[in-house]
Amino acid sequence: MAGQAVAGRFPARQGISRRKSEPAAIGDLFVCDVLAASAKDDLGTMEHPIFSLSTKPDLRVLSYDHNGASVQVTPSVKGRATIFDKDILIYCISQLMAGLNAGREISRTLQLKAHDLLTATQRDTGGDSYLRLREAFERLAGTRITTNIATGGIESTSGFGLIESWEILRKTRGGRMISVMVTLSDWLFRAVLARSVLTLSPDYFGLRKPLERRVYELARKHCGRQPEWRVSVGTLHKKAGSAAPVRVFRAAIRKMIEEAGLPDYRMAEEPGDLIRFTRQGVIEEEAPAVTAPMFGPEVLEAARALAPGADVYALEAEWRAFWADAGRPQLSAPDKAFLGWVRARRG
């Protein structure tokens, strides 16, 4: 059906219940109605180069392997989903996380207003923008991912689309969209349930160059709460998923350093073909009703030693979900509890 779903054929609700007195879903839908929800991005697609940086249809099959994680991205005839198409997923994740933080029930099938999505992601709301939005849905549904990346504490090698289905409702054949229904993949929905997400700068959507967006994602993901992050140009090129030769990529990074337009981070070139990212501010994450324990750099280093090659920030997010599912107990030694969980998980 070319990525579209027929009304009434969306999957049964897959969500978690919080306060029944504050329903957020009607039938099988989570209604996106949170104004000014802070932008959230999932750790999996921040870490790995899922989305195309090309402004033209990208028909390449991308194969990526790094530290035990493997990803193969296969485009449809319309091309691979782009970094700008990802705005739709960021909006959906942001709405779901706002719902979770408010104690609402969530579902991987969402109902949203196209105008709200376009406004939240700083897009033009003219007539052509709705056509471009439809094309983005088609690329998201058509792009197929085969990966073993874990989300929500579950690692499975599987193939799926970034979204499972979508449907647009219009007033008339030539009228504007009234609403959109979209069903996220189980893989992405697990990341939301596990709170494996990070808050993005409000200025993220103002970045108009694909490489700027991708580099910001990587800086946000890898700096975390650290004051800085160093990475080789070669590794940055690989993680960014750039199709340009390394020398062209290096020149683009140097231009980014000169322009200094990256939100929250300052970039600098260092000897040894290294790029240093220095954090300029702190992005506060919304805290749940009972704040989860915070781990210092030394604890995360110990976790990294226990699980070589693993993403310690993803492990931390998974542990927080495990802790929340256990009823958010008060821990006398949270560092030991976390490291013990990592040891048992990797054993």
C-alpha positions in Angstrom: 0.0 0.0 0.0 3.0 2.3 -0.6 3.6 2.8 3.1 0.0 3.9 3.9 -2.2 2.1 6.4 -6.0 1.7 6.1 -8.0 3.0 8.9 -8.8 0.3 11.5 -5.8 -1.8 10.6 -3.2 -0.2 13.0 -1.9 -2.7 15.6 -3.4 -3.0 19.0 -2.1 -0.6 21.6 1.4 -1.3 22.8 2.1 1.1 25.7 2.4 1.4 29.4 -0.2 2.7 31.9 0.6 5.5 34.3 -2.3 7.5 35.8 -5.6 6.2 34.4 -7.2 9.5 35.3 -5.1 11.3 32.6 -5.7 9.3 29.4 -3.6 10.4 26.5 -4.8 7.9 24.0 -8.1 7.5 22.2 -8.7 4.0 21.1 -5.4 2.8 19.7 -3.9 6.3 19.3 -1.6 8.5 21.4 -2.8 12.0 20.6 0.1 14.5 20.1 -1.2 17.6 21.9 1.8 18.8 24.0 2.7 22.3 23.0 6.4 23.2 23.1 7.5 19.7 24.0 11.3 19.7 24.2 13.0 18.0 21.2 14.2 14.4 22.0 16.3 12.1 19.9 17.0 8.4 20.4 20.5 7.2 21.2 20.5 4.5 18.6 20.1 6.7 15.6 22.3 9.4 17.2 25.2 7.0 17.5 24.9 5.2 14.1 24.5 6.7 10.5 21.0 5.6 9.7 20.0 8.7 7.7 21.3 10.1 4.4 23.1 13.4 4.3 22.4 13.8 0.6 19.9 16.4 -0.7 19.2 14.2 -3.7 17.6 10.7 -3.7 20.2 8.4 -2.1 19.9 4.9 -3.5 23.0 3.5 -1.9 22.8 0.5 0.5 24.8 1.5 3.6 26.7 -1.1 5.6 28.2 0.0 8.9 30.0 -1.9 11.6 31.5 -0.3 14.7 32.3 -1.9 18.1 30.1 -4.9 17.6 27.1 -3.0 16.3 26.2 -3.7 12.7 23.7 -1.7 10.6 22.6 -2.2 7.0 20.3 0.5 5.6 18.5 -0.3 2.3 16.6 2.5 0.6 13.4 2.2 -1.4 13.1 3.4 -4.9 12.4 6.8 -3.5 15.7 6.9 -1.7 17.0 6.5 1.8 15.3 8.6 4.6 17.2 11.8 5.1 18.4 13.6 8.2 15.6 16.1 7.6 13.0 13.3 7.4 14.2 12.4 10.9 12.4 15.5 12.1 9.2 13.5 12.0 10.7 10.9 14.4 12.1 13.5 16.7 8.7 15.1 16.9 7.0 11.8 17.7 9.7 10.8 20.3 9.4 14.3 21.9 5.6 13.9 22.2 5.8 10.4 23.7 8.5 11.4 26.2 6.4 14.4 27.3 3.5 12.0 27.7 5.6 9.6 29.8 6.9 12.5 32.0 3.3 13.6 32.6 2.3 10.1 33.6 0.2 9.4 30.5 -0.4 6.2 28.6 1.5 6.0 25.4 1.2 3.9 22.2 3.5 3.5 19.3 0.7 4.6 17.0 0.3 8.4 17.2 -2.1 11.0 15.8 -0.7 14.4 15.1 -1.5 17.5 13.2 0.7 18.2 10.3 0.7 22.0 11.0 2.0 21.3 14.6 4.7 19.1 13.4 5.9 21.6 10.8 5.8 24.5 13.3 7.6 22.5 16.0 10.4 21.6 13.6 10.7 25.2 12.2 9.4 24.3 8.7 7.4 26.5 6.4 3.7 25.7 6.5 3.0 26.7 2.9 1.3 24.3 0.4 4.5 22.7 -0.9 5.6 21.8 2.7 2.7 19.3 3.0 3.7 17.6 -0.2 7.3 17.3 1.1 6.0 15.9 4.4 4.2 13.2 2.5 7.4 12.4 0.6 9.3 12.2 3.9 6.8 9.6 5.3 7.2 7.5 2.1 11.0 7.5 2.6 10.8 6.7 6.3 8.4 3.8 5.6 10.4 2.5 2.6 13.9 2.6 4.2 14.7 -0.8 5.7 17.1 -1.3 8.6 18.8 -4.6 9.5 20.7 -4.3 12.7 21.7 -5.9 16.0 21.6 -2.6 18.0 20.0 -3.1 21.4 17.1 -0.9 22.5 15.4 -1.1 25.8 17.8 -3.8 27.0 16.9 -6.1 24.2 19.4 -7.1 21.4 18.0 -8.8 18.4 19.1 -8.9 14.8 16.1 -7.9 12.7 14.9 -6.0 9.8 12.2 -3.2 9.9 11.2 0.2 8.6 11.8 3.3 10.6 8.0 3.6 10.7 5.6 0.8 10.3 2.7 2.6 8.7 1.2 6.0 8.1 -2.0 7.6 7.0 -3.0 11.2 6.0 -6.5 12.6 6.4 -7.5 15.5 4.2 -10.6 17.7 4.1 -10.9 17.3 0.3 -8.8 15.8 -2.4 -6.9 19.0 -2.9 -7.2 20.3 0.7 -4.6 20.5 3.4 -3.9 17.6 5.8 -6.2 17.5 8.8 -4.2 14.9 10.7 -1.7 12.2 10.3 -1.5 8.8 12.0 1.9 7.1 12.2 3.0 3.8 13.8 6.6 3.7 14.9 8.7 0.6 14.7 9.0 -1.6 17.8 12.7 -0.9 17.8 12.2 2.8 18.1 9.3 2.5 20.6 11.5 0.4 22.9 14.0 3.2 23.0 11.2 5.5 24.2 10.0 3.1 26.8 13.6 2.7 28.1 14.1 6.5 28.0 17.1 6.0 25.8 16.8 9.5 24.5 18.6 12.9 24.8 17.3 16.4 24.7 18.3 18.4 21.7 19.0 22.2 21.6 16.0 24.3 20.4 18.4 25.5 17.7 18.8 22.1 16.2 16.0 22.6 13.7 17.6 25.8 12.6 20.6 23.9 11.2 20.1 23.8 7.4 23.1 21.8 6.4 22.8 18.0 6.7 26.3 17.5 7.9 25.8 20.2 10.7 22.9 18.3 12.0 24.7 15.0 12.0 27.8 16.4 13.7 25.7 18.1 16.3 24.0 14.7 17.0 27.3 13.0 17.5 28.6 15.8 19.7 25.4 15.7 21.8 25.6 11.9 22.1 29.3 11.5 22.9 30.0 14.6 25.1 27.1 13.6 27.3 27.9 15.2 30.7 31.6 15.4 29.8 33.1 18.8 29.2 34.7 17.7 25.9 35.1 14.9 23.4 38.0 14.2 21.0 37.6 12.1 17.9 39.8 11.5 14.8 38.6 12.9 11.5 38.5 9.3 10.1 36.2 8.1 12.9 34.0 11.2 12.7 33.7 10.6 8.9 32.6 7.0 9.5 30.2 7.9 12.3 28.7 10.7 10.3 27.9 8.4 7.4 29.3 10.9 4.9 29.6 9.7 1.3 32.3 12.4 0.6 36.0 11.5 0.4 37.8 12.1 3.7 39.7 15.1 2.4 36.4 16.7 1.3 34.8 15.9 4.7 37.8 17.4 6.5 37.4 20.6 4.6 33.7 20.7 5.5 34.6 20.2 9.2 37.1 23.0 9.0 34.5 25.3 7.6 32.2 24.4 10.4 34.9 25.2 12.9 35.4 28.6 11.2 31.7 29.4 11.1 31.2 28.3 14.8 27.5 27.8 14.3 27.0 24.5 16.1 24.6 24.9 19.1 26.0 24.1 22.5 29.5 23.0 21.3 32.7 24.7 20.2 34.8 22.7 17.7 38.6 22.9 17.3 41.2 21.1 15.2 44.1 19.5 17.1 47.4 17.8 16.0 47.1 14.2 15.0 44.0 14.9 12.7 41.8 15.2 15.8 38.6 17.3 16.3 37.8 18.5 19.8 34.3 19.3 20.8 33.9 21.4 23.9 30.5 21.8 25.6 29.4 25.4 26.1 26.3 24.8 28.1 24.2 22.2 29.9 21.0 20.8 28.5 18.8 19.8 31.4 16.8 16.6 31.0 13.4 16.5 32.6 13.5 14.5 35.8 10.9 11.8 36.6 8.8 12.0 39.8 11.7 10.3 41.7 15.1 11.2 40.3 17.3 8.3 39.2 20.8 8.1 40.6 23.5 10.1 38.7 26.8 8.5 37.9 30.1 10.3 37.7 32.7 9.8 35.0 34.6 7.3 37.1 31.6 5.0 37.3 31.0 5.2 33.6 34.7 4.4 33.0 34.3 1.3 35.2 31.2 0.3 33.2 33.2 0.7 30.0 35.9 -1.6 31.4 33.2 -4.2 32.3 31.6 -4.0 28.9 34.3 -3.3 26.3 32.9 -1.8 23.1 29.5 -1.1 24.6 27.9 2.3 24.6 28.0 3.1 28.3 25.4 5.9 27.9 23.0 3.4 26.4 23.7 1.0 29.2 23.0 3.7 31.7 19.7 4.5 30.0 18.8 0.8 30.0 19.7 0.5 33.7 17.5 3.5 34.5 14.6 1.8 32.8 15.3 -1.4 34.8 15.4 0.6 38.0 12.1 2.4 37.1 10.4 -0.9 36.4 11.5 -2.2 39.8 9.5 0.7 41.4 12.3 3.3 41.7 13.7 2.0 45.0 16.0 4.1 47.1 19.6 2.6 46.8 22.2 2.9 49.4 25.0 2.2 46.9 23.6 3.0 43.4 27.1 2.9 41.8 27.6 -0.7 42.9 24.0 -1.6 41.9 24.6 -0.2 38.4 28.0 -1.8 37.9 26.7 -5.1 39.3 23.9 -4.9 36.7 26.4 -4.3 33.9 28.5 -7.2 35.0 25.6 -9.6 35.1 24.2 -8.3 31.8 27.5 -8.8 30.0 28.4 -12.0 31.7 
